[in-house]
Amino acid sequence: MSQARGGRLPAGVAEAMEALNTSVHIDQALWREDIQGSIAHARGLVRAGILSQAEGEQLVDGLGHIAQEIEQGRLAWDPKNEDVHMNIEARLITALDGLGRKLHTGRSRNDQVATDLRLWARRKSQEARGAIAELAEVLVDVAERELDTLMPSYTHLQRAQPSRLSHHLMAWQELLRRDAARLADAERRLNECPLGAGAVAGTGFLLDRHATAADLGFDGPMRNSLDATASRDFLMELSSGLAILGVHLSRIGEEIVLWSTQEFGFMALSDGFSTSSSMMPQKKNPDVAELVRGKSAVLVGCATTLLVLEKSLAFGYGRDLQEDKRPIFDAFDAALTSLRALTGAIGTARFDRDRLEGALGGGHVCATDLADYLVLQGLPFRDAHHVVGDLVRQAEQAGVQLGGLSTEALAAAHPSLSAPEVRDALDPRRAVERRLVFGGPARERVAEAIAEARQHWASRAQRAPGPV
């Protein structure tokens, strides 16, 4: 029988299983959290009287020395030990022998990895929120610097109404504010401690799970041991928030690509965030924005992977969950890389004020203001809309902007349009300043928005490190 199967088959199967089973090349990224959780567990075993005070201190010291070895690159990760948890435990046993073998009392790799992941995810989410804040602060800085730079606003990528560059940049900042809030909300929900839940049904040792949770900075222990080890919705929520962030960064990137074209000419990226063509020497490509657009696909894919991974799992830990790490690691890597690249790109970009304001000279951008003027003269808006629409057609036939029509042509459309103040309604700069409504692009309103945003992001920076 063995001859029929061939001498290579058993070894080949073992190698394939080892490759499938081993995860240390990926999950070694959790080593800090694994040691942090193990130290808290050792202290919990002391509190429960399972270990003596001296034994607990030896374990904590031993784990501290292993952390130093990893920091210095002196620990050789062994794939035969499968994962980060077993590698660290094997090193501890080598160092402390029998005492090292006691650390896993009352603990399973199921609650161990769930704890490590929550600690890691909390730390990376805080890092991501910091990077979001840095990008937002750069946007606020540029918005303040360009407060007097006007430009058209757009709908359907067509010039719509007069606005200002600062108002547009502050719209990007509003997206980031919600992105940061989404991650903070997710952090609140993930900030529960699985440690002590064991493999699935807790442990017979009376561990003080509340004290262990406090040691690790969690709000408290997870209330159900089955849920604690079997659920990864906290990763789904974080990755979903990162996917939304990625879509927002992609939209910003798309506008940077458009604005960098010769057709728009609104901005120029610095050489440090651009590349040239391998064939065409005249090209300066906005690669930073295009790469950020590409990263959004990675972020959406990571969220989808985590959703599908748990879709058909029965309760209780399943080894499928070994695949939960790569997508969340990749998601945070893509998000942080994109945020930092855009922060540098926007902070060093140059905006062409003449080109931006010159774009107000096309597209009849003050048509709505002329209709609003007629409304103030008593005309219903729908009638005013019709009158101005006819005037736009006349202007296009004459090859001029709405403001280029003669006073006689305006008066012929409606008697109220013969007044001298009609020309004020057709002045883009005056039109912007009329938009004093809260959230509008008038200089006063945008200046208020900038001041409020500065205060918002500064208060976040001053907040003590923690889950929220």
ABEGO torsion letter per residue (X at the ends): XAAAAEAAAAAAAAAAAAAAABAAAAAAAAAAAAAAAAAAAAAAAAAAGABBAAAAAAAAAAAAAAAAAAAAGABBBBAAAGBAAAAAAAAAAAAAEAAAAAAABGBBAAAAAAAAAAAAAAAAAAAAAAAAAAAAAAAAAAAAAAAABBBBBBBGGBBABBBBAAAAAAAAAAAAAAAAAAAAAAAAAABBBABGAEAAAEBABBBBAAAAAAAAGBAEBBABAAAAAABAAAAAAAAAAAAAAAAAAAAAAAAAAAAABAAAGABBBBAAABBBBAABAABBBBAAAAAAAAAAAAAAAAAAAAAAAAAABBBEBBAAAAAAAAAAAAAAAAAAAAAAAAAAAAAABBBBAAAAAAAAABGGAAAAAAAAAAAAAGBBAAAAAAAAAAAAAAAAAAGBBAAABBAAAAAAABAAAABAAAAAAABAAAAAAABABBGBABAAAAAAAAAAAAAAAAAAAABBBEAX
